[in-house]
């Protein structure tokens, strides 16, 4: 495995290789990230992973400074997983000058749910991912379904900008308790980690109610929100939406339940398809 730090080194490492699949990450890797690597290998002969904590997608009161940087450990995990190239640039390599050009995704998709709570988040994500796409020029890129809204935003960006890249989805990897694997799980105390599994439990209960025929989605959302709040969570949202575009539920359309909530100082997101 080759670790490169500059765009020039990256392009030299990629030269002459067959089609490459990219796994963009912010590092502090876990089993969920490694599952993306395995899926990437199924879609291309060469696999590259990027590790970059992107300042543009963090709000002014979010955890950019505290976000764990664990490059040495990450590289060990990636090497064991069969990664070919790791692109781990410094911030000045990605943003050598103030980023005046940004990618603002459609508000109907990007300014709801996560975008409503974290204004500008998806503009930061789209901008850095497009730059990574331009640097790596992959044939495919893999994104996890845990960040379901992000997955839809990436598909929309690639489609509307006519990028020759297949966006591959990967199922959420969970602990035996049901807790979705996340880099931010490391912020949880032992007690909080036990409680954190209840986010998935509450979403499963909501999905079970929908499958049983309950179509009062607003009441179901309020009940799930109240349940989390009673357990000490601070919910940002619990929402029943269409899987295809996160629009309001429609008759016959496959649905998904999404939630974001804070437990202590840790903000967790999760979703369950109905």
N, C-alpha and C positions, 0 to 999 in steps of 0.2 A: 504494500500500500504506500502511496506517495502523498505526503502532506505538502501543500503549496500555500503560499501566503499572498501572492500577487496575481493580478490578472494575466500578466505576461507569462508567469510560471504555469498558471492554469492552462492557458492556451497551448503552451509547449507540451504539457503533459497530455492534453487531449488530442494533439495532432496525430493523425494516422490511426486513431482508434475507431472501432466500429461505433454504431449508434450508442449513445449514453443515456442512462436514466438518472435523473437527479432527485435527491431527497434533501430538500431545504430544511434546516433545523437552526435552533438557537443554542444548541449544545445542552449540557446537563442531561445526557441521554439516559433513556430507560428502555425496557423491553418493547414498549410501543414504537419507539423510533427504530429499533432493530428489526421489528416486523416489517417496517416500510422498506428497509434494505432488502429483505428477502423477497418481497413483492417486486421491487425494482429489478432484481436479478432475473425474474421471470419475463421481463419485458425488454431487456437489452443485454448485450454482451458486456458492456462496461457500466459500472455504477459509481457515481460521484455523490458525495454528501457535502453540503456546506454547513459551516458552523459560524454564525454571526448573530450577535445580539443587536437587533435593529432599533436604534434610538427612535426612529420616526414613528414606530407603532406604539410607543409608550406615552401615556399622558403625563402631565407635570407632577402629579401626585402618585404615580405608579412606581413599580419596583425596578426601574432600569438599573440603578446603581447597585441594588442588592441581588439582582438576578445572578444565580450561580454560574461562574465561569470555571469549567472543569475540563479543559482541553486535553490534558495528558490522559486522563481516564477515558474521555470520549474517544480518543484515537485508539486506545487499546481495545475498546469495545467494537469500534468500526473495523479494525483490522481482523478481529476474531470473527466478525460477521461477513467478511469477504468483500469489504468495500475496496475499490481500486484507487480512488482519488478523494482526498479530503481538502476542501477549499476553506481555509480558516483565515480570512483577511482581517487586517486592522480596519478600524472605522475610516481612516483616511484613504484606504484603498477603495472602499465602496463609495464614499462621499469625499472625493478630493477637493470639492468646492461645495458651497451651500447648494442644496438640492432645490433649484428653482423650478424644475419640471417634475411634476408629480402625476400619479394616475389616480383619478377620483372615480371610483366605481358608481354605478347608478344608485341614487338614493333609495329607490324602492327596495333594493336588496341590501345595501350597505349601511343605511342609516336607521335600521330597525334592530331590535334585540341587542347584540353586542355593539353595533354601531351607535345605537341610541345612548347606551351607558358609557361608551368609550369613543367620544367624537374624534374623528380623524384616524381611528385605528386601521380601518381597511384601506385608506389612502396610503398609510405607511406600509402596510403589508403588500399592497399591489405594487407600489413603487420599488421596494427592495426586491420582490420576486421577479418583476420584469427585468430589473438590472441583472439579477442572477441568471435569468433565462438568456439574456443577451451575452453574458460572459461565458456560460457553459454551452449554450446552444444544444440543449438536450432533445432527444426524440420523445422522451416521456418524463413526467414528474409525478411523484407519489405524495399524496396528502391523506392524513388520517380523518376518519369520519367523526372522531370526537369533536374536532373543530368543524362542525358541519356547515355553518354559515361561511366560514373561510373556504371550504371546499367548493361551495356553489359560486362564490366570488371568483375563485381561480378559474373555474370552468367558463364562467361568463367572460372574464377578461381574455382568455385564450381564444374563445369563439369570436368575440367582437373585434379583436385585433388581428384575427386570422393568423395566429401563431401556429407553426407546424409542430405542435407538442400535444401528445396524448396526456390528459390528466387522469391518473389512476387513483382510485379510492382504496382505502385500507380500513378494515374493521377496527373498532376500538378494542384495545387490549386492557383487560381488567384484572385486578387482584382477585383472589378467591372470594373476598367479601362482596365483590361487585364494584368496588371503587375503580374508576377509570384511571389508568396510569397517566401521570402528568408530572412535568418537571417541578411544578409548584407543590406537589405533595410533600416535598422535603421540608416545607415550611410548617407542616402540621406537627403538633405535639402528639405523644402516644395516645392521649385521651381523644384528641381531635380526630386522629386517624380512624379510630373506631367509629366515631360519630359520622365521619365523612361518607362512609358507605351508605348512610341513610338517604343521601341525595338520589342515588340510583333506585333505592327502594321506593321512594315517593314517586319518582317518575314511572316506575313499573306499575304502581298502583293506579296512577292516572291512565296509563295506556290500557290496563285491564278494564277500567271503567268504560273507556271508549269502545273497546272491542265488545263489551257486553251490551252496547247500544246506547249509552249515555251520550247525547249530542249537545248537552248544555256546557259547551266548552268554557265559557266564562266562569261558570260556577265551579267547574273542575279546577281551573287555574287558581281561583281564589282559595279553594280548599287546600290545594297542594302548597300554595304560598303560606297559608296560615299554619299548616302542619310544620313546615320548615322553621317558620318564625318561632313557634312554640318550643322547638327543640334547640333554640339558641342561634339559628342561622339568621343572616340578613340578606334576604333574597333580592336580587336585582330584577329578575323576571322568571316566570314560568309560563310557557306559551305553547299552545297547540297550533301547528301550522301545516301547510302543504309541504310534502317532501320536495316537490319539484322546484319551488321558487320561494318558499317561506311566506307565501301569501296566506290570507285568512282561509280557514277550512272550507272546502267545497264538497258537495255531495259526490261520492264515488272516488274522490282523490285520495291516494295514499297519504297518510299523515305522519307527523313526527312531533314529539314533545321535547322541548328544549328548556334548559334552565341554567341560570347562573346565580350563585349565592356565595356570600362570605361566611366563613367559619373561623372565628378568631381573626387573624390578620391575613388569612389565606382565601383567595377567591378561586372557586372551582366552577367549571362548566361541565355539562353532560347532556346527553340526549338519548332518546329511545324511539325507534321507529315503530309505528303502529301498523 
